[in-house]
Each structure stands twice: as C-alpha cells, then as structure tokens.
Amino acid sequence: MERKTGRIAVISDTHGLLRPEVAEILKTCDAVIHGGDINTPGILEEIRRINPSLYVVRGNNDKEWAEKLPKELSFSLFGKSFYMVHNKKHIPKDLEKKDFVIYGHSHKYEAYVQEGVQYLNPGSCGPRRFHQPVTMAVLIIEAESFHIEKMDILPRVEQEKVPELSQKDMEKLIKGILKELEKGTTVASMAKKFQVSKEFAEQVCRISVTHPGVTAHGIMDKMEVNKIVSKSGKNS
C-alpha cells in the first residue's frame, strides 16, 4: 500500500547551481520535485545522489542535453495527484483536476488554491537575479491533509552580495556593452566606460559571441549577475 505521508522538496530554476543549503534540505525529504531550468545534467546527477526519488520537467533553458526530459508530467505521490510544467502559461485549460499543480519559470514564489487545486511555484533557489529572493518549498503531506513550508534560502547564505541595478537598468547596460562590442571596443574600455568589472563585460561579450542573435534579456538569463557585478563596478 502506498504511503500517505511524506516530505517533498519542491524546487525550480536552479540554473546550474545546487546550493549546499538547498542540498541539506533535500536530504530531509522523501522525494524531490524540480520545475525545470536545470541547465546542466550534472545538477540532476547531484540531486539523485542525495535523493533518488526525483520528478522533473524540462525548462526553456534546458537545451539539447534535456531532450528526453518531459515538458509536462503527471504523477501520484503519497496518495496525491500532481501535474507539473515549467511555465504556468502552458498549463492546459482542460487539465484534469489534480491535487497539486507545480510550475516555475518566473523565479517568484507563489502559492494559492483555486477550485480546490493547490498551485505552487517554489521560486528560484539557483543564482540570485537582481533583488529577487532565493526560495524553495517543502510540501508536507499527512494522510488527508497537507501544508507547505516556504523556505527562504538567502538568510542561510553568508555575505551574499546583490547588484543594486534594477532589471531595466541592467538590460540597458548590457545593450550598451553590445553596441560597443559591434564597434570593436576592448573589454577594458567597456568596463571603464560603464563602470563595471572586466569580468562582467567579458561575460556579456562571450555570451553574445557564442549565442548569435541573443537579446540583452537572454544574456541576463544566462548570467550569474550577482557574482560578478555591482553598481560600483567592483567584483563581489
């Protein structure tokens, strides 16, 4: 008979980073649900070493290596029915009623009940983007009841630095660097002109060259901005 109680770690948008603080929480759970944007197969391997009971869908940033991962997934766990997809807008309108609908993509924690269905976006527990929080959730199922624990990971991370730039200003900054790249401006000159670190300017240029046609917003999605840039231009 299937167990009716258990702890489920719900994570999403790790983007190539499994924080040790998150890994410690995974060890306390009976299963792990990952809402996509994993970025590398190594993350899944690392999670499975910690907890082999893993349910995962493919995100928009999971490329060729993830072709065998499902874009949506329905399953049962501890007597409850689940539906999972990376982007909320891809939830079918005619979806058969489930107990839980899990998704990610926005990097923003969200939990609400609609027509008897619990919707849950655990947020992102990977690289911090701008001023957004770093979160995950633990879903605790106890027979016929359940409750969700929102886990704010950031207080567990010592001395984590965050850029002071808004998303709009960051996008403007990256567009400026791309224009200088087209002119053939050196990385050092770009860094000086825009008052950012050489590492930041170099990473913007590298992503642009290796991903032809990528937009400024697309570059932001591929960067761990908080680790290499601040408004003052000093390395974090």
C-alpha positions as CSV (number, residue, x, y, z in Angstrom):
1,M,0.0,0.0,0.0
2,E,1.3,3.4,-0.9
3,R,2.4,5.7,1.9
4,K,0.0,8.5,2.6
5,T,2.6,10.7,4.4
6,G,5.8,12.3,3.4
7,R,8.0,15.3,2.9
8,I,8.5,16.6,-0.7
9,A,11.2,19.2,-1.6
10,V,9.8,21.4,-4.4
11,I,12.5,23.4,-6.3
12,S,12.9,25.1,-9.6
13,D,15.2,27.2,-11.7
14,T,18.5,26.0,-10.3
15,H,20.2,27.3,-13.5
16,G,23.3,25.2,-12.9
17,L,23.7,25.8,-9.2
18,L,22.7,23.5,-6.4
19,R,23.3,25.4,-3.3
20,P,24.7,23.5,-0.3
21,E,21.9,25.0,1.8
22,V,19.3,23.5,-0.6
23,A,21.1,20.2,-0.7
24,E,20.8,19.9,3.1
25,I,17.1,20.4,2.9
26,L,16.8,17.8,0.1
27,K,18.4,15.2,2.5
28,T,15.5,15.7,4.9
29,C,12.8,14.9,2.3
30,D,11.4,11.7,0.8
31,A,11.1,13.0,-2.7
32,V,12.2,16.0,-4.9
33,I,10.2,17.8,-7.5
34,H,12.1,20.1,-9.9
35,G,10.1,22.5,-12.0
36,G,12.7,22.9,-14.8
37,D,15.5,25.2,-15.9
38,I,18.1,22.9,-14.6
39,N,20.7,23.9,-17.2
40,T,23.1,21.0,-16.8
41,P,22.7,17.2,-16.4
42,G,25.2,17.4,-13.5
43,I,22.6,19.1,-11.3
44,L,20.2,16.1,-11.8
45,E,23.0,13.7,-11.1
46,E,23.8,15.6,-7.9
47,I,20.2,15.6,-6.8
48,R,19.8,11.9,-7.4
49,R,22.8,11.1,-5.3
50,I,21.1,13.0,-2.5
51,N,17.6,11.8,-3.1
52,P,16.9,9.3,-6.0
53,S,13.1,9.9,-5.9
54,L,13.2,12.8,-8.4
55,Y,10.4,14.1,-10.6
56,V,11.5,16.7,-13.1
57,V,10.3,18.6,-16.2
58,R,12.3,20.4,-18.9
59,G,12.5,24.2,-18.8
60,N,13.0,26.7,-21.6
61,N,16.8,27.0,-20.8
62,D,17.3,23.2,-20.8
63,K,18.6,22.6,-24.3
64,E,19.8,19.5,-26.3
65,W,21.0,17.5,-23.4
66,A,17.5,17.6,-21.9
67,E,15.5,16.4,-24.9
68,K,14.5,13.2,-23.2
69,L,13.0,15.1,-20.2
70,P,9.2,15.6,-20.4
71,K,7.9,19.2,-20.8
72,E,4.9,18.3,-18.6
73,L,4.4,15.5,-16.1
74,S,1.5,13.9,-14.3
75,F,2.2,11.6,-11.4
76,S,0.9,10.4,-8.0
77,L,2.9,10.7,-4.8
78,F,1.8,9.9,-1.2
79,G,-1.8,9.5,-2.3
80,K,-1.9,12.9,-4.1
81,S,-2.1,13.7,-7.8
82,F,0.3,16.1,-9.3
83,Y,0.7,18.0,-12.6
84,M,3.9,19.8,-13.4
85,V,5.1,22.1,-16.2
86,H,7.8,24.7,-16.3
87,N,5.9,27.8,-17.4
88,K,2.5,28.5,-15.9
89,K,1.1,29.8,-19.2
90,H,1.5,26.3,-20.6
91,I,-0.9,24.7,-18.1
92,P,-3.7,23.2,-20.3
93,K,-7.1,24.8,-19.8
94,D,-8.8,21.4,-19.9
95,L,-6.4,19.8,-17.4
96,E,-8.0,17.0,-15.5
97,K,-8.3,18.1,-11.8
98,K,-5.3,17.4,-9.7
99,D,-4.4,17.9,-6.1
100,F,-1.3,20.0,-6.9
101,V,-0.1,21.9,-9.9
102,I,3.6,22.7,-9.8
103,Y,5.5,25.2,-12.0
104,G,8.4,27.6,-12.1
105,H,10.0,30.0,-14.7
106,S,9.2,33.3,-13.0
107,H,11.6,33.0,-10.2
108,K,8.9,34.2,-7.9
109,Y,7.3,32.2,-5.1
110,E,3.6,31.7,-5.5
111,A,1.1,29.5,-3.6
112,Y,-2.7,29.7,-3.8
113,V,-5.7,27.5,-4.1
114,Q,-8.1,27.7,-7.0
115,E,-11.2,25.5,-7.4
116,G,-9.8,23.0,-4.9
117,V,-6.4,22.8,-6.6
118,Q,-3.2,23.9,-4.8
119,Y,-1.0,25.8,-7.2
120,L,2.7,26.2,-6.2
121,N,5.7,27.9,-7.7
122,P,8.6,27.4,-5.3
123,G,10.6,30.3,-6.9
124,S,14.3,30.0,-7.8
125,C,16.9,28.5,-5.5
126,G,19.7,28.9,-8.0
127,P,21.8,32.0,-8.8
128,R,20.1,35.1,-7.4
129,R,18.9,37.5,-10.1
130,F,18.8,41.2,-9.1
131,H,16.8,41.7,-5.8
132,Q,14.7,38.6,-6.1
133,P,14.6,36.2,-3.1
134,V,16.1,32.7,-3.2
135,T,13.4,30.3,-2.2
136,M,12.1,26.7,-2.4
137,A,9.3,24.9,-0.7
138,V,8.8,21.7,1.4
139,L,5.4,20.1,0.9
140,I,4.4,18.0,3.9
141,I,1.6,15.5,3.3
142,E,-0.1,13.9,6.3
143,A,-2.8,11.5,5.3
144,E,-5.7,13.6,4.1
145,S,-4.1,17.0,5.0
146,F,-1.0,18.9,3.9
147,H,0.8,22.1,4.5
148,I,3.5,24.0,2.6
149,E,6.7,25.4,4.2
150,K,8.2,28.3,2.2
151,M,12.0,28.1,2.6
152,D,13.8,31.4,2.3
153,I,17.3,30.2,1.5
154,L,19.1,33.6,1.4
155,P,19.4,34.1,5.1
156,R,21.3,30.8,5.2
157,V,23.9,32.2,2.7
158,E,26.6,34.2,4.3
159,Q,27.7,37.5,2.8
160,E,25.8,37.1,-0.5
161,K,26.1,40.3,-2.4
162,V,23.3,41.6,-4.7
163,P,23.6,44.1,-7.5
164,E,22.0,47.5,-6.9
165,L,20.9,47.8,-10.5
166,S,17.2,47.3,-11.4
167,Q,16.4,44.8,-14.2
168,K,15.6,47.6,-16.5
169,D,18.9,49.4,-15.9
170,M,20.8,46.1,-16.2
171,E,19.2,45.4,-19.6
172,K,20.1,48.9,-20.7
173,L,23.7,48.4,-19.5
174,I,24.0,45.1,-21.4
175,K,22.6,46.7,-24.6
176,G,25.3,49.4,-24.3
177,I,28.0,46.8,-24.0
178,L,26.7,45.0,-27.1
179,K,26.9,48.2,-29.1
180,E,30.5,48.7,-28.0
181,L,31.2,45.1,-29.0
182,E,29.9,45.8,-32.5
183,K,32.4,48.8,-32.7
184,G,35.3,46.6,-31.7
185,T,35.8,48.3,-28.3
186,T,38.1,46.4,-26.0
187,V,36.7,44.8,-22.8
188,A,38.9,47.0,-20.6
189,S,37.5,50.2,-22.3
190,M,33.9,48.9,-21.9
191,A,34.4,48.2,-18.2
192,K,35.8,51.7,-17.7
193,K,33.0,53.4,-19.8
194,F,30.2,51.6,-18.0
195,Q,31.9,51.4,-14.6
196,V,31.6,47.6,-14.3
197,S,34.1,44.8,-13.7
198,K,36.1,43.5,-16.6
199,E,34.7,40.0,-15.8
200,F,31.1,41.3,-16.3
201,A,31.9,43.0,-19.6
202,E,33.8,39.9,-20.8
203,Q,30.9,37.6,-19.9
204,V,28.4,39.7,-21.8
205,C,30.6,39.6,-24.9
206,R,31.3,35.9,-24.6
207,I,27.6,35.0,-24.4
208,S,26.9,37.3,-27.3
209,V,29.5,35.7,-29.5
210,T,28.6,32.1,-28.5
211,H,24.9,32.7,-28.8
212,P,24.3,34.6,-32.1
213,G,21.2,36.7,-32.0
214,V,20.7,36.5,-28.2
215,T,19.0,39.6,-26.8
216,A,20.0,41.6,-23.7
217,H,17.3,39.9,-21.7
218,G,18.5,36.5,-22.9
219,I,22.0,37.3,-21.8
220,M,20.7,38.2,-18.3
221,D,19.0,34.8,-18.1
222,K,22.4,33.1,-18.8
223,M,24.4,35.1,-16.2
224,E,25.0,34.8,-12.5
225,V,25.0,38.6,-12.4
226,N,25.2,38.9,-8.6
227,K,28.6,37.1,-8.5
228,I,30.5,39.4,-10.9
229,V,29.0,42.9,-11.0
230,S,27.8,45.7,-8.7
231,K,26.8,49.2,-9.4
232,S,30.1,50.5,-8.2
233,G,31.9,48.3,-10.7
234,K,33.8,46.3,-8.1
235,N,33.9,42.5,-8.1
236,S,31.6,40.8,-5.5
